[in-house]
Amino acid sequence: MPQPIQLNILLADDDDIVRVSIIAFLTVRGHQVVEAKDGMQALQYLTKDTFDVVITDIKMPGADGFTILSECRKNAHNTEVIMITGFGDIQLAVRAMREGACDFFTKPVKMEDLSTAFERIESIFTLRQERDQARSQLDQLRIEARQRHGLHAIIGQSPAIQSIKTLVQQVSQTETTSVLVTGETGTGKEVAAQAIHHESSRSGNPFVAVDCTAIPDNLFESAFYGHEKGAFTDARETHQGYFEQANGGTLFLDEIGDMPADMQVRLLRTLEERHIRRVGGTQEIPVDVRIISATNQDLAEAITTSRFRDDLYHRINTFIIHLPPLRERPSDIMLLAKHYLDLYMREQRKSIFDFSPEAETRLQSHPFQGNVREPDSAA
């Protein structure tokens, strides 16, 4: 919850009585007030401090209220400025508002008018406080997500893994470069994709992972592009597809080699045009996504047998990261084993802090045909 608003206020007026009455009003509302007896003193305060609100008389010795207003607009764009004058003039009021004042009052200032002005100003600062808190929370969530899913999630110290981390860091600095992650099942292709996303400027936006092997052929179009209400028999509501869900972020296409041929054509067109149309819709919807694809297949061989489009292949493999199997980096086996031991120990609330020498020997000699995701048949 936002804290009660306490504003830092500069009051500039050469009239002692005016200053006393306004200070009394502001103090009761819980605000801190610095008083200036003329325009020059007010300008000196403005060079030393930033104020939430400035209340200034227009005609004062040394510098007038418009000079003070100009200084506030130049150096402190969030400062709210209230101007007061003993010489009511519609032209002065128009000029004050045009140059950025939030209110204009004539003397003697009515406290109910000032109260109304401060209710509005306090509401503005309350909203700013809530916005800043929300941004701070979002930044913290991004930091936590980066710690869970960024480079730290790629476990290993072998030269191969260090090279992978370097590639991930390089490509994460680009905005739209398509990435193809290759490797056997269980080598961590989605982990690498998430690391690219969370190390990039897109990290605050969605990461949408799609398993292309899990979508029936007749549902691919609706799943990726969404559909309008009534587009087909079961379309009871408008539905956003994966592209819209990932807008501003990253769309991870796992096992893209299993994508049907007609969807390969549609995907290629989307990557070229950067907009989509829902099933049953007429509106062209712009989408901004980075595509990261993954496969355990040899796509070059799939092209020769017409199972994968050559033009789509060249579109998605702008940057290639190949993940080596675990058997080619045995020095990482125990690092991974201890990572998962710690993870499951906390999840299951067990107190198993290390592996026995026999267990380590067996782990390091195991072939790990399924890599980190070892199939039951190979366990």
C-alpha positions in Angstrom: 0.0 0.0 0.0 1.3 3.5 -0.8 2.4 5.5 2.2 0.5 8.8 3.1 1.8 11.5 0.8 4.2 14.0 2.3 5.2 16.6 -0.3 8.2 18.8 -0.3 6.9 22.3 -1.1 8.6 25.6 -1.9 6.5 28.7 -1.0 7.7 32.0 -2.5 5.9 35.2 -1.6 7.1 38.6 -0.3 3.9 38.9 1.7 4.5 37.6 5.3 0.8 37.2 6.1 0.2 35.2 2.9 3.1 32.9 3.7 2.0 32.3 7.3 -1.6 31.4 6.3 -0.5 29.0 3.5 2.2 27.4 5.6 -0.3 26.7 8.4 -2.6 25.1 5.8 0.1 22.9 4.3 1.5 21.9 7.7 -1.8 20.6 8.8 -1.9 18.4 5.7 1.4 16.9 6.7 3.6 18.5 4.1 7.1 20.0 4.5 7.4 23.7 3.5 10.4 25.8 2.7 9.6 29.5 2.5 11.3 32.1 0.3 10.7 35.8 0.9 11.4 36.9 -2.7 12.1 35.6 -6.1 15.9 35.4 -5.9 15.8 33.4 -2.7 13.3 31.0 -4.4 15.7 30.5 -7.3 18.6 29.8 -4.9 16.5 27.1 -3.3 15.6 25.6 -6.7 19.3 25.2 -7.6 19.9 23.2 -4.4 16.8 21.0 -4.1 14.0 19.5 -6.1 10.5 20.2 -4.9 7.2 18.4 -5.5 5.2 21.6 -5.5 6.1 25.2 -5.9 3.7 27.9 -4.9 4.8 31.3 -6.1 3.6 34.8 -6.2 3.9 36.4 -9.6 5.1 39.9 -8.7 8.1 39.7 -6.3 11.4 41.5 -5.8 14.4 40.0 -7.6 12.6 37.5 -9.9 9.0 37.1 -10.8 6.8 34.1 -10.7 7.2 33.3 -14.4 11.0 33.1 -14.0 10.5 30.6 -11.2 7.9 28.7 -13.3 10.4 28.6 -16.2 13.1 27.3 -13.9 10.8 24.5 -12.6 9.8 23.4 -16.1 13.5 23.4 -17.2 14.9 21.4 -14.4 12.1 19.5 -12.7 9.3 18.4 -15.1 7.3 16.6 -12.4 7.1 19.7 -10.1 3.5 21.0 -9.9 3.5 24.8 -9.9 0.7 27.0 -8.4 0.8 30.7 -9.1 -0.9 33.4 -7.1 -1.2 37.1 -7.6 -2.7 40.2 -6.0 -3.5 41.5 -9.4 -6.2 39.4 -11.0 -5.9 39.3 -14.8 -7.3 36.8 -17.2 -4.3 37.2 -19.5 -1.9 36.4 -16.6 -4.0 33.3 -15.8 -3.9 32.1 -19.5 -0.2 32.7 -19.7 0.4 30.8 -16.5 -1.5 27.8 -17.6 0.0 27.8 -21.1 3.5 27.9 -19.6 2.8 24.9 -17.4 1.3 26.0 -14.1 -1.3 23.6 -12.7 -3.4 26.3 -11.0 -3.7 30.0 -10.7 -5.3 31.9 -7.8 -5.8 35.5 -6.9 -5.3 37.0 -3.5 -6.6 36.6 -0.9 -6.3 32.9 -1.6 -9.3 31.0 -0.4 -8.2 27.9 1.6 -11.1 25.8 0.1 -9.7 26.5 -3.4 -6.2 25.6 -2.2 -7.6 22.5 -0.6 -9.2 21.4 -3.9 -6.0 22.0 -5.7 -4.0 19.9 -3.2 -6.5 17.0 -3.3 -5.8 16.8 -7.0 -2.0 17.1 -6.6 -1.9 14.5 -3.8 -3.9 12.2 -6.0 -1.3 12.7 -8.8 1.6 11.9 -6.4 -0.2 8.9 -5.0 -0.6 7.5 -8.5 3.0 8.2 -9.2 4.0 6.4 -6.0 1.9 3.4 -6.9 3.4 3.4 -10.4 6.9 3.5 -9.0 6.2 0.7 -6.6 4.7 -1.4 -9.5 7.8 -0.7 -11.6 10.0 -1.7 -8.7 8.1 -4.9 -8.2 8.3 -5.7 -11.9 12.1 -5.0 -11.9 12.5 -7.4 -9.0 10.4 -10.1 -10.7 12.6 -9.6 -13.8 15.8 -10.0 -11.7 14.4 -13.2 -10.0 13.3 -14.6 -13.4 16.7 -13.9 -14.8 18.4 -15.6 -11.9 16.1 -18.7 -12.4 16.1 -18.8 -16.2 19.0 -16.8 -17.5 22.6 -17.8 -17.9 22.7 -19.2 -14.4 20.2 -21.9 -15.5 22.7 -23.3 -18.0 24.7 -25.6 -15.7 28.2 -26.7 -16.5 31.8 -25.7 -16.5 33.0 -27.7 -19.5 34.5 -25.7 -22.5 31.5 -26.7 -24.5 29.0 -25.2 -22.0 31.2 -22.1 -21.6 31.0 -21.7 -25.4 27.2 -22.1 -25.3 26.9 -19.4 -22.6 28.9 -17.0 -24.7 26.7 -17.6 -27.7 23.5 -17.1 -25.6 24.9 -13.9 -24.3 25.8 -12.7 -27.8 22.4 -13.4 -29.4 20.4 -12.1 -26.4 21.7 -8.6 -27.2 19.8 -8.6 -30.5 16.1 -7.8 -30.7 14.7 -10.0 -33.5 17.4 -12.4 -34.7 15.9 -15.8 -35.2 17.7 -18.6 -33.3 17.8 -22.3 -34.1 18.8 -24.6 -31.1 19.8 -28.1 -32.1 20.7 -31.1 -30.0 19.6 -34.5 -28.9 16.5 -34.9 -26.6 17.3 -33.8 -23.1 20.3 -31.6 -23.9 18.4 -28.5 -22.6 17.2 -26.8 -25.7 14.3 -25.0 -23.9 16.7 -24.0 -21.1 18.9 -22.3 -23.7 15.9 -20.6 -25.3 14.7 -19.3 -21.9 18.2 -18.0 -21.1 18.2 -16.1 -24.4 14.9 -14.6 -23.6 15.6 -13.7 -20.0 19.0 -12.2 -20.8 17.5 -10.0 -23.5 15.5 -6.7 -23.4 12.4 -8.8 -24.0 12.7 -10.4 -20.6 9.7 -8.4 -19.1 7.4 -9.8 -21.8 6.0 -13.3 -22.4 8.0 -16.4 -23.1 5.6 -18.8 -24.8 6.8 -22.4 -25.4 5.1 -24.5 -28.0 5.6 -28.3 -28.4 5.0 -28.8 -32.1 4.6 -32.5 -31.6 1.7 -32.1 -29.3 -0.7 -30.2 -31.6 -3.0 -32.1 -33.9 -2.6 -31.1 -37.5 -6.2 -29.7 -37.8 -5.6 -27.4 -34.8 -2.3 -25.8 -35.7 -3.8 -22.7 -37.4 -6.1 -21.9 -34.5 -3.4 -22.6 -31.9 -0.9 -20.3 -33.5 -3.2 -17.5 -34.9 -6.2 -17.7 -32.7 -9.8 -17.5 -33.9 -12.8 -15.2 -33.7 -15.9 -16.1 -31.9 -18.1 -18.2 -34.2 -15.3 -18.9 -36.7 -16.2 -22.6 -36.4 -18.6 -24.8 -34.4 -16.8 -24.9 -31.1 -15.5 -21.3 -31.3 -17.6 -19.9 -28.5 -15.2 -17.1 -27.6 -12.5 -15.1 -29.3 -9.2 -16.8 -28.7 -5.6 -15.3 -29.0 -3.1 -17.7 -30.6 0.5 -18.2 -29.6 1.7 -15.2 -31.7 -0.5 -12.8 -29.9 0.2 -14.3 -26.5 4.0 -13.9 -27.2 3.7 -10.4 -28.6 6.6 -8.3 -27.4 8.4 -11.4 -26.2 9.7 -14.7 -27.4 7.9 -17.6 -29.1 9.8 -20.9 -28.7 8.9 -23.6 -31.2 10.1 -26.9 -29.9 10.6 -29.7 -32.4 9.8 -27.5 -35.3 10.8 -30.3 -37.6 7.5 -31.9 -36.9 5.4 -28.9 -38.0 3.0 -29.8 -40.9 3.9 -28.6 -44.4 1.0 -26.2 -44.7 1.8 -24.6 -41.3 5.5 -24.2 -42.5 4.2 -22.0 -45.3 2.0 -20.0 -43.0 4.8 -19.5 -40.5 7.2 -18.4 -43.2 4.8 -15.7 -44.4 4.2 -14.5 -40.8 7.9 -14.2 -40.2 8.2 -12.1 -43.4 5.2 -9.9 -42.9 5.1 -9.6 -39.1 1.4 -9.6 -38.8 -1.3 -12.3 -38.4 -5.0 -12.8 -39.0 -7.1 -14.9 -36.7 -9.2 -17.7 -38.1 -12.5 -16.2 -39.1 -11.2 -12.7 -38.8 -10.5 -9.9 -41.3 -8.2 -7.7 -39.2 -4.4 -7.7 -39.8 -2.8 -7.8 -36.3 0.8 -6.7 -36.1 3.0 -9.0 -33.9 6.5 -8.4 -32.5 8.1 -11.7 -31.5 11.5 -13.3 -31.6 11.3 -16.8 -32.9 13.5 -19.4 -31.2 13.2 -22.9 -32.8 14.5 -26.2 -31.6 14.9 -29.6 -33.1 16.6 -32.9 -32.5 16.3 -33.7 -36.2 18.7 -33.1 -39.1 16.7 -30.4 -40.9 19.1 -30.4 -43.8 18.3 -34.0 -44.4 14.6 -33.3 -43.9 14.8 -30.7 -46.7 16.2 -33.3 -49.1 13.2 -35.5 -48.4 10.8 -32.6 -48.7 9.7 -32.9 -45.1 10.9 -29.4 -44.3 10.9 -26.2 -46.4 14.3 -24.9 -47.5 13.2 -21.2 -47.4 11.8 -21.6 -43.8 15.0 -23.3 -42.7 17.1 -20.3 -43.9 14.7 -17.9 -42.1 14.9 -19.6 -38.7 18.6 -20.5 -38.6 20.0 -16.9 -38.6 21.9 -17.9 -35.5 22.5 -21.6 -34.6 23.4 -23.0 -31.2 24.2 -26.7 -31.0 23.9 -28.3 -27.6 26.4 -31.2 -27.1 25.2 -34.4 -25.5 26.1 -35.1 -21.9 28.4 -38.0 -22.8 30.6 -35.4 -24.6 31.0 -33.3 -21.5 31.4 -35.7 -18.6 32.9 -33.1 -16.3 29.4 -31.5 -16.1 27.6 -34.7 -14.9 28.2 -34.2 -11.2 27.4 -30.5 -11.4 24.0 -31.4 -12.9 23.5 -34.2 -10.4 24.2 -32.0 -7.4 21.9 -29.3 -8.9 19.0 -31.7 -9.1 19.8 -33.2 -5.7 19.6 -29.8 -4.1 16.4 -29.0 -6.0 14.5 -32.2 -5.0 15.9 -32.1 -1.5 14.2 -28.8 -1.0 11.0 -29.9 -2.8 10.8 -33.1 -0.8 12.2 -31.7 2.4 14.8 -34.4 2.6 18.3 -34.1 4.1 20.5 -35.7 1.5 23.4 -33.4 1.0 25.8 -35.4 -1.3 26.4 -38.5 -3.3 28.3 -41.5 -2.1 31.6 -42.3 -3.9 29.8 -45.3 -5.4 27.0 -43.2 -6.7 29.4 -40.7 -8.2 31.3 -43.5 -10.0 28.1 -45.0 -11.4 26.8 -41.6 -12.6 30.1 -40.7 -14.3 30.2 -44.0 -16.1 26.6 -43.9 -17.2 26.1 -43.3 -21.0 23.1 -41.0 -20.6 21.6 -41.8 -23.9 18.7 -39.5 -23.0 21.0 -36.8 -21.6 19.5 -34.9 -18.7 16.0 -36.2 -19.5 17.0 -39.9 -19.4 14.3 -42.2 -20.8 13.0 -44.9 -18.3 14.3 -47.6 -20.7 17.9 -46.3 -20.4 17.9 -45.7 -16.6 
